[in-house]
Every structure is written in C-alpha cells, then in structure tokens.
Amino acid sequence: MNYLRGLLFDNLGLKFTALLLAVLVYMNVYTDRPMTMLLSFPVEYVELADSLVVSGPAPAMVQARLQGTGKQLIFMKVKEPRMKLSLAGASRGRFERALAASDLPLPADGSMAVEDLVGPRVVSLEIDRRAYRDLPVRPHVTGQPAPGFEWSGLAMAEPAHVRVTGPEQVLLGLDTLDLAPLRIDGKRDTLSALVLPIGLPEGCVAEPAVVQVRLRFDRRMH
C-alpha cells in the first residue's frame, strides 16, 4: 500500500507539470491539423454618404464554413474580425449586394479557404435621407412613495426636448419620446435621476442620451 501511495503522490508537482506539458504538446500537434469550422463575421457598413442612413433592420452577421488549421480557425473564432461592406455610391431606396468569398476578412496569404458561404448570400437593406427632429420627452412614474407622502404629479424633465437623428421616414412617425419608467417606491421630499429614452426606432439616436427628471413629494394632509 505504501509503495502504491508513493507511486501516486511522490513528486506530485513534477508529475502534474509533465502531464500538463504532454497535454500542451498534444494540443499543439492536434491544432496544426487541417480542419473545417463554421464561423461568424460581424458586418460593418462603411463609406455611406453623411447625408444618408441605413433604415430598418440590416444583416448583422455573415456565416461561412472555412478550411484551415485548427490554430487558425480557433484564432479567427475568438477574434471575430469584421467584414466591412462598402456602401459607397448607394442612394436613397433599396440597396442589394451579392456577397462573395472574397468579401470575408481572411489572411492575404491564402492559408485559409472558404468551403461554403452559408449566408446571407445577398445583403438587402433600405437607405433613407438622414434627418433630425426635436421631440418632447414624456416621463413615466411607477410605484408608491413613502407612507405619509404623495407625489405632486409634476415631473420636470431637463431638457424637455431632445434631438433625434435617423431615417427621415421613421422620424416623420414620431411625435414624442418616452423615457424609461422611474420608480418612486419609498421616496420622500424630492427625487432627481438621469433617465434613458426608450423605444428609439432602429437607426435612430437621441442627443443628449440621458434626461434628468426631477420629482417633488408632499406630505399627505389628513
């Protein structure tokens, strides 16, 4: 029994190091072998004229099945390089462009190959004029203040209007900008908080990005 225990536990640190080195050598040899892997590439739309903006949903990822060594494929999967899609020369309306293997951000030395461009194979999106509107904000209050207090019903927003920039046709359908609900549970006297706008349509941004909302609470008169 003592002999068996010695085999297992003597020089345990040295044995663990040897095992770790063996695993590393195996992984190094294994990942040098040719492999095939399905990878995703985030799409970045570039070179669109400043007067235009992408309207509505647009493909965010492109998937492809690639051939290369295990090391190359694992590195590519971790790094997730962006596929830059040029919109130079695009005009207002429907934009469509077929994708090819050459669009993918692969090493220039040809060490990796595209076995299959899974999709989407065609990028289709809407382009509209960039416009802006100054919209009033609408605070939302939820919850109940501390016992013996009541909310005055007045919510002061600063600024009272924010500038929303985005696709022209989308902005025409907006008249107000809702703010995230502000909870007043257990509050008394006054409350001041920075609140984010919610429900912004895709492709739209608000400036400023947050609005300060102030509330006043009064002691309830019996």
RANORBEL-V573386 format. One record per residue. N is the residue number from 1. RES is the residue in one small letter. PHI is phi in radians with two decimals (NA if undefined). Layout:
BEGIN
n=N res=RES phi=PHI
n=N res=RES phi=PHI
END
This chain:
BEGIN
n=1 res=m phi=NA
n=2 res=n phi=-1.10
n=3 res=y phi=-1.12
n=4 res=l phi=-1.14
n=5 res=r phi=-1.10
n=6 res=g phi=-1.15
n=7 res=l phi=-1.08
n=8 res=l phi=-1.39
n=9 res=f phi=-1.99
n=10 res=d phi=-1.18
n=11 res=n phi=0.92
n=12 res=l phi=-1.06
n=13 res=g phi=-1.11
n=14 res=l phi=-1.14
n=15 res=k phi=-1.14
n=16 res=f phi=-1.13
n=17 res=t phi=-1.10
n=18 res=a phi=-1.10
n=19 res=l phi=-1.11
n=20 res=l phi=-1.09
n=21 res=l phi=-1.12
n=22 res=a phi=-1.12
n=23 res=v phi=-1.11
n=24 res=l phi=-1.11
n=25 res=v phi=-1.11
n=26 res=y phi=-1.09
n=27 res=m phi=-1.11
n=28 res=n phi=-1.11
n=29 res=v phi=-1.19
n=30 res=y phi=-1.10
n=31 res=t phi=-1.35
n=32 res=d phi=-1.46
n=33 res=r phi=-1.39
n=34 res=p phi=-1.11
n=35 res=m phi=-2.49
n=36 res=t phi=-2.21
n=37 res=m phi=-2.56
n=38 res=l phi=-1.51
n=39 res=l phi=-2.14
n=40 res=s phi=-2.00
n=41 res=f phi=-2.14
n=42 res=p phi=-1.08
n=43 res=v phi=-1.68
n=44 res=e phi=-2.06
n=45 res=y phi=-1.54
n=46 res=v phi=-2.27
n=47 res=e phi=1.12
n=48 res=l phi=-1.44
n=49 res=a phi=-0.95
n=50 res=d phi=-1.06
n=51 res=s phi=-1.42
n=52 res=l phi=-2.11
n=53 res=v phi=-2.64
n=54 res=v phi=-1.27
n=55 res=s phi=-1.95
n=56 res=g phi=1.42
n=57 res=p phi=-1.18
n=58 res=a phi=-2.45
n=59 res=p phi=-0.95
n=60 res=a phi=-1.73
n=61 res=m phi=-2.43
n=62 res=v phi=-2.16
n=63 res=q phi=-1.91
n=64 res=a phi=-2.57
n=65 res=r phi=-1.71
n=66 res=l phi=-1.97
n=67 res=q phi=-1.97
n=68 res=g phi=3.09
n=69 res=t phi=-1.32
n=70 res=g phi=-1.00
n=71 res=k phi=-1.07
n=72 res=q phi=-1.08
n=73 res=l phi=-1.19
n=74 res=i phi=-1.13
n=75 res=f phi=-1.07
n=76 res=m phi=-1.15
n=77 res=k phi=-1.14
n=78 res=v phi=-1.25
n=79 res=k phi=-1.28
n=80 res=e phi=0.84
n=81 res=p phi=-1.10
n=82 res=r phi=-1.43
n=83 res=m phi=-1.62
n=84 res=k phi=-1.50
n=85 res=l phi=-1.93
n=86 res=s phi=-1.34
n=87 res=l phi=-1.92
n=88 res=a phi=-1.05
n=89 res=g phi=1.47
n=90 res=a phi=-1.20
n=91 res=s phi=-2.19
n=92 res=r phi=-1.07
n=93 res=g phi=2.19
n=94 res=r phi=-1.40
n=95 res=f phi=-2.08
n=96 res=e phi=-2.34
n=97 res=r phi=-2.61
n=98 res=a phi=-1.30
n=99 res=l phi=-1.70
n=100 res=a phi=-2.30
n=101 res=a phi=-1.02
n=102 res=s phi=-1.18
n=103 res=d phi=-1.33
n=104 res=l phi=-1.31
n=105 res=p phi=-1.41
n=106 res=l phi=-1.75
n=107 res=p phi=-0.97
n=108 res=a phi=-1.24
n=109 res=d phi=-1.41
n=110 res=g phi=1.28
n=111 res=s phi=-1.32
n=112 res=m phi=-2.14
n=113 res=a phi=-2.23
n=114 res=v phi=-1.64
n=115 res=e phi=-1.39
n=116 res=d phi=-2.77
n=117 res=l phi=-1.53
n=118 res=v phi=-1.19
n=119 res=g phi=2.59
n=120 res=p phi=-1.22
n=121 res=r phi=-1.55
n=122 res=v phi=-2.30
n=123 res=v phi=-1.63
n=124 res=s phi=-2.26
n=125 res=l phi=-2.65
n=126 res=e phi=-1.79
n=127 res=i phi=-2.11
n=128 res=d phi=-2.29
n=129 res=r phi=-1.20
n=130 res=r phi=-1.38
n=131 res=a phi=-2.45
n=132 res=y phi=-2.54
n=133 res=r phi=-2.47
n=134 res=d phi=-1.64
n=135 res=l phi=-1.96
n=136 res=p phi=-1.23
n=137 res=v phi=-1.65
n=138 res=r phi=-2.22
n=139 res=p phi=-1.22
n=140 res=h phi=-2.23
n=141 res=v phi=-2.09
n=142 res=t phi=-2.29
n=143 res=g phi=1.67
n=144 res=q phi=-2.21
n=145 res=p phi=-1.23
n=146 res=a phi=-1.04
n=147 res=p phi=-0.95
n=148 res=g phi=1.56
n=149 res=f phi=-2.17
n=150 res=e phi=-2.46
n=151 res=w phi=-1.35
n=152 res=s phi=-1.19
n=153 res=g phi=1.59
n=154 res=l phi=-1.86
n=155 res=a phi=-2.09
n=156 res=m phi=-1.64
n=157 res=a phi=-1.86
n=158 res=e phi=-2.33
n=159 res=p phi=-1.33
n=160 res=a phi=-1.38
n=161 res=h phi=-2.26
n=162 res=v phi=-2.20
n=163 res=r phi=-1.61
n=164 res=v phi=-1.86
n=165 res=t phi=-1.96
n=166 res=g phi=3.04
n=167 res=p phi=-1.09
n=168 res=e phi=-0.98
n=169 res=q phi=-1.18
n=170 res=v phi=-1.22
n=171 res=l phi=-1.13
n=172 res=l phi=-1.10
n=173 res=g phi=-1.59
n=174 res=l phi=-1.83
n=175 res=d phi=-2.20
n=176 res=t phi=-2.46
n=177 res=l phi=-2.18
n=178 res=d phi=-1.32
n=179 res=l phi=-1.79
n=180 res=a phi=-1.04
n=181 res=p phi=-1.01
n=182 res=l phi=-1.93
n=183 res=r phi=-1.49
n=184 res=i phi=-2.06
n=185 res=d phi=-0.97
n=186 res=g phi=1.33
n=187 res=k phi=-1.43
n=188 res=r phi=-2.60
n=189 res=d phi=1.12
n=190 res=t phi=-2.36
n=191 res=l phi=-2.44
n=192 res=s phi=-2.27
n=193 res=a phi=-2.57
n=194 res=l phi=-1.58
n=195 res=v phi=-2.17
n=196 res=l phi=-1.52
n=197 res=p phi=-1.15
n=198 res=i phi=-2.19
n=199 res=g phi=1.29
n=200 res=l phi=-1.17
n=201 res=p phi=-1.07
n=202 res=e phi=-1.05
n=203 res=g phi=1.58
n=204 res=c phi=-1.90
n=205 res=v phi=-2.32
n=206 res=a phi=-1.94
n=207 res=e phi=-2.36
n=208 res=p phi=-1.29
n=209 res=a phi=-1.37
n=210 res=v phi=-2.31
n=211 res=v phi=-2.16
n=212 res=q phi=-1.53
n=213 res=v phi=-2.01
n=214 res=r phi=-2.06
n=215 res=l phi=-2.18
n=216 res=r phi=-2.13
n=217 res=f phi=-2.04
n=218 res=d phi=-1.95
n=219 res=r phi=-1.23
n=220 res=r phi=-1.21
n=221 res=m phi=-1.56
n=222 res=h phi=-1.62
END
